[in-house]
Amino acid sequence: MSSVLADPAGTIIVTRITTYLLLFVAAVSLSYYTIQNSRRRTINSEMWDYVVLAGVAGGLYAISASAETIAASQAFAADPALLGGIRRICQLFFIIFLALSMRELYYESPQRTDELIAQLPIENIRYIEAAFLIVVFLQFLVIVLAGLTDIARVVQLAASIAFMLYGISFAAKIKRITMASRTVLGTMLSYIIAILLSAGSASAVEVGIVVGVQPAIVEGIAIVLTVMSITFILVLTTRLKQNIADIS
């Protein structure tokens, strides 16, 4: 396994497990408070469903990353490469679901500025996206099971950047057309953009190993970006919690 986890030091193991434990807590909290906001309809949108799915994917990402780290330390008999592949799938879908939540919110907005929704109803867009996600999942799974780690990293790079930019573009459009910079929605959009940027970059940076960057450097950058993601998720969760308190 051509990464820093091929010969993990004790500090690397502790750092990774601590980071992903925090990510698990943040992801579970995000899903919980998103569900509460959805039930109280603090914002009447199907967006909440995608954010809940993002939280679930984030939790699975944290669990699989922890298992990958422990397996690499030979604490139990498991294939760290396979677990790393599963972690990459969960990591990618965390980004995808957040991006789709922004798409959903944009197409529900009466102020949207394009005519795509008139040509293709949102229900059809959802079906197309669901089919696309199934294809992405199956293709990525085949690559992982075949042990093509470098190819998986390249696919991860392309998909992470594509969906990161996809989600950010919709979030930026919503902020612009609704003039929402000083509202609750505006605050949420700002932090979702920050999460997409940090999580997408953390996912994409792994391709550095393929092009010869020292694994320790790649690992360090990825951990820093992951910690940034966790921070932004926790702040967003706090805002979602405040939404509930404001209407109670």
KAPE-V820688 format. One record per residue. RES is the residue in three letters. OMEGA is omega in radians with two decimals (* if undefined). Layout:
res/omega
RES/OMEGA
RES/OMEGA
This chain:
res/omega
MET/-3.03
SER/3.07
SER/3.13
VAL/-3.13
LEU/3.09
ALA/3.12
ASP/-2.99
PRO/3.02
ALA/-3.10
GLY/-3.13
THR/3.11
ILE/-3.13
ILE/-3.13
VAL/-3.12
THR/-3.12
ARG/-3.10
ILE/3.09
THR/3.13
THR/-3.07
TYR/2.98
LEU/3.09
LEU/3.11
LEU/3.13
PHE/3.12
VAL/-3.14
ALA/-3.11
ALA/3.11
VAL/3.12
SER/3.12
LEU/3.13
SER/-3.10
TYR/-3.07
TYR/3.01
THR/3.09
ILE/3.12
GLN/3.10
ASN/3.13
SER/-3.13
ARG/-3.14
ARG/3.11
ARG/3.07
THR/2.91
ILE/-3.06
ASN/-3.04
SER/3.01
GLU/3.12
MET/-3.06
TRP/-3.11
ASP/-3.14
TYR/3.12
VAL/3.06
VAL/3.12
LEU/3.08
ALA/3.10
GLY/3.10
VAL/3.11
ALA/3.10
GLY/3.09
GLY/3.10
LEU/3.06
TYR/3.14
ALA/-3.13
ILE/-3.10
SER/3.10
ALA/3.09
SER/3.12
ALA/3.09
GLU/-3.12
THR/-3.12
ILE/3.13
ALA/3.13
ALA/3.11
SER/3.12
GLN/3.08
ALA/3.01
PHE/-3.05
ALA/3.08
ALA/-3.12
ASP/-3.12
PRO/3.12
ALA/3.11
LEU/3.10
LEU/3.08
GLY/3.08
GLY/3.09
ILE/3.10
ARG/-3.13
ARG/3.11
ILE/-3.14
CYS/3.13
GLN/3.14
LEU/-3.09
PHE/3.00
PHE/3.12
ILE/-3.10
ILE/-3.08
PHE/3.06
LEU/3.11
ALA/-3.13
LEU/3.09
SER/3.11
MET/3.06
ARG/-3.13
GLU/-3.12
LEU/-3.12
TYR/-3.08
TYR/3.02
GLU/-3.08
SER/3.11
PRO/-3.11
GLN/-3.11
ARG/-2.97
THR/3.11
ASP/-3.05
GLU/-3.10
LEU/-3.08
ILE/3.10
ALA/-3.13
GLN/-3.09
LEU/-3.09
PRO/-3.08
ILE/3.11
GLU/3.12
ASN/3.10
ILE/3.13
ARG/3.12
TYR/3.13
ILE/3.14
GLU/3.14
ALA/3.12
ALA/3.13
PHE/-3.13
LEU/3.09
ILE/3.12
VAL/3.12
VAL/-3.13
PHE/-3.09
LEU/3.13
GLN/3.14
PHE/-3.14
LEU/3.11
VAL/3.12
ILE/-3.13
VAL/-3.11
LEU/3.10
ALA/3.11
GLY/-3.12
LEU/-3.00
THR/-3.12
ASP/3.10
ILE/3.11
ALA/3.13
ARG/3.13
VAL/3.09
VAL/3.11
GLN/3.11
LEU/-3.08
ALA/-3.10
ALA/-3.12
SER/-3.14
ILE/-3.11
ALA/-3.09
PHE/3.05
MET/-3.14
LEU/3.12
TYR/-3.12
GLY/-3.13
ILE/-3.13
SER/3.13
PHE/3.12
ALA/3.12
ALA/3.11
LYS/-3.12
ILE/3.13
LYS/-3.08
ARG/-3.03
ILE/-3.13
THR/-3.09
MET/-2.93
ALA/-2.99
SER/-3.09
ARG/-3.14
THR/3.06
VAL/3.13
LEU/3.14
GLY/3.10
THR/3.12
MET/-3.13
LEU/-3.14
SER/-3.11
TYR/3.07
ILE/3.05
ILE/3.14
ALA/3.11
ILE/3.13
LEU/-3.14
LEU/-3.08
SER/-3.13
ALA/3.11
GLY/3.12
SER/3.11
ALA/3.11
SER/-3.05
ALA/-2.99
VAL/-3.12
GLU/3.13
VAL/3.09
GLY/3.13
ILE/-3.12
VAL/-3.07
VAL/2.98
GLY/3.07
VAL/-3.12
GLN/-3.11
PRO/-3.13
ALA/3.11
ILE/3.11
VAL/-3.14
GLU/-3.14
GLY/3.12
ILE/-3.12
ALA/-3.14
ILE/3.13
VAL/3.14
LEU/3.10
THR/3.09
VAL/3.07
MET/3.10
SER/-3.13
ILE/3.13
THR/-3.13
PHE/3.10
ILE/-3.13
LEU/3.10
VAL/3.09
LEU/3.12
THR/3.09
THR/3.13
ARG/3.09
LEU/3.09
LYS/3.13
GLN/3.09
ASN/-3.12
ILE/-3.13
ALA/-3.10
ASP/-3.11
ILE/-3.12
SER/*
